[in-house]
Amino acid sequence: MSSKADRPVRDDFVVDNQGRPAIERYTPNERSNHWLTAICFVLLALSGLALFHPAMFWLTALFGGGPWTRILHPFIGVVMFVSFLVLVIRFWHHNFLHANDRQWMKQMGDVLNNREERLPKVGRYNAGQKVLFWVLLVSMVCLLLTGLVMWRAYFSHLFPIGIIRLASLLHAFFGFVIICSIIVHIYAAIWVKGSIKAMTQGTVSYAWARKHHTAWYEEVVDREQGHARRAAERRDPSAPVA
């Protein structure tokens, strides 16, 4: 499964909700997939914190009380893992680190000070987004495995108490990691103006793409120019190719 931004399609030239030319960064299916994962994460974070410490037990009221919180938490976790797995299948091939990414990370001062003109060209995702992707993937897998060990209704009776206790500690640790990672993700989306629009409306401006993801922008523009040339050839096969 590949994203629309990777393959030529007839409707490659799009406009945003104000009628301006734009690049489609995420399809409706991709955005729905993302927001399902996000909603599950919020529910899991709240229910997980409620179960983690007595001081946060009041959060169980959001789920109908303690017993319902304990029942719902693992089922929501399975839904989130499956939804995130679909995202992984969609986007894993965009998230391998390359030489430009390593150089990008070495210039963190330029990144933090918005000196993007000094940075190497960025593809569909920058190095920070790629690292976040793999951190989330590892955390999700570990949360699933440790959660299964702790799931009293179905699996915990299969494991000795020592393994269950270790799973509980690791589950809390990776829960902390994923919550911190998502906070960074949200902050970065707010910090880079236009990022949230990409995941709510699906499109970004050409200027946004050129500024923040130059290599991806060049790929998209090259592809669009190829579409335009092929369309012109179909209309007038005798016309010279530009």
N, C-alpha and C positions, 0 to 999 in steps of 0.2 A: 504494500500500500504506500503510495507516495502523495506528497502534498501537491496541490494544483500549481504552486509556484515552481515545480520542478519539470513540468511537462507542457508541451504546446497544446493549447486548446483554442477553439474558435472564439470564445468570449474573453480572450486575454486582455482586451482593452476595456477597463471598467471605469466607473465614476463613483465618487463617494455620495453620501446622502444629500450633499449640496450641489450635485451635478458637476463637480470638478474632476478632471482626469486623475486617476489614482491607481495604485498597485494593490491587488488583492493579496494580503499577507496570510490570511486564514479563511478557509471556506466555512460556511455555516456548520457543517458537520464537525470540523475541527474545533470551532468555538463552543459548540454544544458539549463536545467531549471534555474540553477544558473546564467549563463551568460546572459540569456534573462532578468532576474530580474536586473542584474548589469547594462546592457545597458539602460534599462528603468530608473534606478535610476540616471544615469549620465545625461540623457536627461531631466529628471524632475528637478534635481538639477540646471542645467543651465537655464532652462526655468523659474523655480520658482524664482531664484535669479534675473533674468531679470525683472520679474513682481513685485518683492518685493520692489526695490528701484530704483529711476531714475538714480542713478550713475551706475547701472548695466544694464540699458536698452539696451546698445549696444549689449548684448548677444542675443537679439531678432533677430539679423541678421543671426544667425545660423539656425533659424527656418522660415525664410522668412518674417520677420518683426513682429511688435507688434500684429496685428490682428491674424496672423497665430499662433503666440506663445500662445496667449490666447485660441485659438481653440484647438490646439494640446495638451496642457498641461494636461487638465483633461482626455482626451482619453488615453494618455500614462499612466496616473496614474491608470486608471482602468486596463490596461494591466499588469502593475507592480503588482497591488494588487492580481490579479488572479494568476499570475506566482508565487508570493511569497506564496500564499495560497497553491499551489501545493507543494512547499518546506515544508511548515508547516505540511501538511498531510504526507509527506515522513519521516520527521525527528522529529516530536514533541515528540515521545516516548523516544528519546535519551536525551531529554533536561530537565528532572526533576532533581531538586537538591537533593542530598543525603548527608549522614553524611560525606563521603569523600570529597565532594565538599565544604561543610562548613569548614572543616579543611583546605582544599586547600586555601580558601580565607583568613583564619587566618594566613597563612604562606606566605603572599604576598612578604615579603622580600626575601624568598627563590625563589619565582617565578621570581621576577625581576632580581635576580642575577644568574639565570640559575642553581640553586642548586636542580635539579629535583630529585636527589637521596634521598633528605630529604622529599619529598612531598608524600602524600598518592597516591595510584594507581589511575590513571585516565582512565576512560572508553573512549568511542568513542569521547566524547567532554569533555573539562575541564570546571570548574565552570565559568570562564570568558566567554567562548563561549556560555554557557547555559544562563547566564544573558543577554548577547547580543541578543540571540535568542528572549527572552521574551520582551526585550526593543524594538526590531525591530517589533515584532508582535503588541504590544500595539500601537506603533507609526504609523504603517501602518493602523490599524483600525481607529485610530483617524484622520489621514490624509484623509482617504476615507470618513468618516462621515462628517467632516468639509468641505471637498472639494465638496461634494454633495450639502451641504447647500449654498455654494458660487457659484455653477455652474449656471450662469445667463441664459444660453440658455434653461435649462430644469427644474431646481428646485428652484432657489433662490426666485422666485415669490411666493412660498408657505410659506415663512418664514417672520416674521417681521424684520425690519431693525436692531433692537437690537440683534437678534439672528445671523444675518448675520455678524454683526461687531464682535461679540464674536467668531464666527466660524473663521473669518479672523485672529484674534489674536491667537487662538489655533492652526490654521493651520501653522502659521509662527513659533510658539513655537515647535510643533512636527516636523516641517521641520528642524529646527535647531538641535533638538535632533537626528534625523535620520542621518543628515549629519555628525555630530560629531561621532556618533556610527560607521558609515561606515569608517570614517577616522581611528578610532581605529582598526576596523576589517582589513583594508588594512595594517596598520602598523604591526599588530600582524602576519599577513600572511608573511610579508617580514622578520620580526624579527625571526620567527621560520623557519629556512631553511628547505625546502622540502615541505612546506605547499602549495605553489603556484603550484608546480608540481602535487600535488594531485588533484587540480581543473582544471588543463590544460590537464594532461595526464591520470589522474584517478588512478594512482598507487602511493604507498609509499613503501620504503624499509622496510624489517623486522626490521632493526636497528632503523629506524625512529619511527616505531610503538612502539617498545619496550622502547625507550627512552621517548617519549612524551605521549603515551597512553597505558601504561603497561597493564591495565585490559582488554582493547579492544584487544590488541595483544595476550594476553593469551586466550581469547575467540576464536579468529580466529585460532590460532595454535591448540587449542584443537579440534576445528571442523575439521580442515584439517587432523589431526591425525586420527580422527574418520572416515573420508572419506577413508584414506589410508587403515585402518584396514578392512573396509567393502569391498573395492576393492580387497584386498588380500584374503578375505574369499570367494569372488565370483570366484576368479581364482583357489583357492585350498581350498574347504570347510573343508578338513581334517586337515588343518594347525592349530596349536594352536594359540589362540588369545593373543596378547601381553598385 
